[in-house]
């Protein structure tokens, strides 16, 4: 199974660069959105909520791809494709960690009381990158 190199993992985990995640709609067409992203335990993770398109589409078809590009250098990027696993365990804590990374806030400021957060983990089947001297 392909793995992230340490430089690829650090690029994703240590920088507040957003990712573009692509899932598949029921008709097979791509659905791409911007997400906050992290890398841990050899997988790329992001967070969403129950009922959102990403969550619905991944439950129907777990194939996903995410690309993270340096905002000031489009030739420095990491792209990971593979099956996604969804879990509510630790998802509230994860969105708070991401809020700290991306906003400098201790808690995610837009949480709705009725919202159930979900952690999405993309297990790498394909890893590509540029500009990281892998």
Secondary structure as UniProt FT lines:
FT   HELIX           6..13
FT   STRAND          19..24
FT   TURN            26..27
FT   STRAND          30..35
FT   STRAND          37..40
FT   TURN            41..42
FT   STRAND          43..49
FT   TURN            50..51
FT   HELIX           53..60
FT   STRAND          63..70
FT   TURN            71..72
FT   STRAND          73..87
FT   TURN            89..90
FT   HELIX           91..103
FT   TURN            109..110
FT   TURN            113..114
FT   STRAND          117..123
FT   STRAND          126..130
//
